[in-house]
Amino acid sequence: MRVLIFYTKSFAYTPAIQNLEDAPDPGEAKTFEDCLLACIQIEASDEEKDVRSREKKLVNHLKWALRKNKAQSIVLHSFAHLGESKATVDFTKEVFDATQKRLENAAIEVAQTPFGYFLDLKIDAPGFSLARIWAEL
């Protein structure tokens, strides 16, 4: 799993192009303030482990990044361009949903960008230490 996190003053998306045939309706455009944008690629090798172990590793990393940036919320964004290896769509979505549930259980505000869509993005990300974090988990 690869994760690229941006601390953002503001992050907004608008659904643009559906890229998964059976993707659900993406809903309306959304904007978030003072949040972490977590661009996540679940890799094929992650499927050798169970969803719970992947979700736990990801949640721990996201909580650390939240504390370091003193942010209040997280937006999970499937970004399958951080490497060459990709997990299946079903496994990826399962990890995302489990991650969201665990974060919510810890009283953290969390959202996901529409799964199965290319999005138009607007990112206002200041430049300071730890405002951008890359990790291979």
Buried (B, 14 or more C-beta within 10 A) or exposed (E): BBBBBBBBEEBBBBBEEBEEEEBEEBEEEBEBEBBBBBBBBBBEEBBEEEBEEBBBBBBEBBBBBBEBBEBEBBBBBBBBEBEEEBBEBEBBBBBBBBBBEBBEEEEBEBBBBBBBBEBEBEEEBEEEEEBEBEBEB
